[in-house]
Amino acid sequence: MASKSALAFSISRRVSLMNTGSIDAGHLKAFIERIERLEEEKRALAEDIKEVYAEAKGTGYDVKIMRKIVSLRRQDRHKRKEEEEILDIYLSALGMS
């Protein structure tokens, strides 16, 4: 999240650009091209990940469970423990534990 001073600078910069009508087209184009390259890399990586899951599925692994494990490993250990404890409490309350 941007700080107040960064946000104020951003707003000031936009107002200045609107008032002067001066935009550095080269700089803008460079940003756009960088974003486009990164988006393409992101698509390629997503395809690679999809292929790894397909390969794992082909060898008998449950991809749904693997995705859950990847998601759990991304979480902070303490946050994950807290969520597991709450889940256990809720399951117990519903007679499902």
N, C-alpha and C positions, 0 to 999 in steps of 0.2 A: 504494500500500500504506500502511496506517495505521501511524503511529508507535506505539511501546510506550505512551507517555503517552496518546495518543488512544484506543488500545484499552482501556487501564485505565479511562479516563473512561467509555467506552461500557459496559463491564462494570459499573462502579460505578453508572451511571445505570440500567441494567436491573435490578440488584439492588434499588436504591432504589425503583423503580417496582413491583417485585414485592412488596416489603415493605409499602409504603404503599397499594398498590392504586390509587394516584392517577395517572390518565393524563389529560393535557390533550386531550380529544376534539377540540376545535376545531383545535388544532395538528396532531394526527394526521390529521384530515380534510383539512386544507390540503395536507399532504404527499401524501396519496393522490390528491387531485384534481390536483395538479401532475404527478404521475407519469402519471396517466391522460391528461392533455392532451398530455404529451410523447410518450407511446406512440401516441396518435392522429396527432400530427405525424409521427412516425417512419413509421407506416403510409402516410400520404399521400406522404411523400418517397420511400419505396420504390416506390410506384405511379408516381410521376413519373419515377423513374430507369428503371423497367421500360418506360415509354412512350418515353423517349429511345432506349433500346436497340432497341425495335421500329421506331422511325423510322429509325434508322441502318441496321438490317437491311433495311428497305424500300428504302433507297437503295443497297444493294449492299455495305455493310460487313460484315465478319465479326465478329459480336458476341463470339464466344469470344475472339478476338484482342484486341478492344477491352477486354474485362474483364481480360485478362492485362496489358495496358498500364496500365490504371487501378491494378491491384494493384502493378505494378512502380513506378509513380510515387509510390505511398504509402510505399514502402520508403526507408530511408536509403540514399543513393548508395553509401557504402562497403560497407554490408551487402550491397547488391545486387551490387556488383562481386565481392565475396568469394564469394557463392553462384554467380555465373556462372562464376568460375574453377574452383570445385569441380565444377560440372556439366561443364565442359569436360574436366577431368581424368577424371571418371568415364566420360564418353562415349568419350574416347580409350582408356581401359583396356578398354572393351567393343568397340572397333573401330568406333565409330559416328560418329567425327568426320570 
